[in-house]
Amino acid sequence: MAWVAADLTAIEKAIAKGILRVQLTGGSVEYRNMDDLIKARNLIKGTLDAEALTPAVRTTLAKFSKG
């Protein structure tokens, strides 16, 4: 699943309110306990942080002619 920043925000709001059911971009999830919710937050945060550090792919096109 591809996480987005809104998913992290939703998880963090749920943690702050003590709510175990979270509405994410892909649907609704109900966690068993707060520990599972915190693990999910850490997973999403780690994934988003890693994606932010990944450099963008650059493509260079060289054109030659016998001119």
ABEGO torsion letter per residue (X at the ends): XBBBAAAAAAAAAAAAAGBABBBBAAEBBBBABAAAAAAAAAAAAAAAAAAAABBBBBBBBBBBBAX
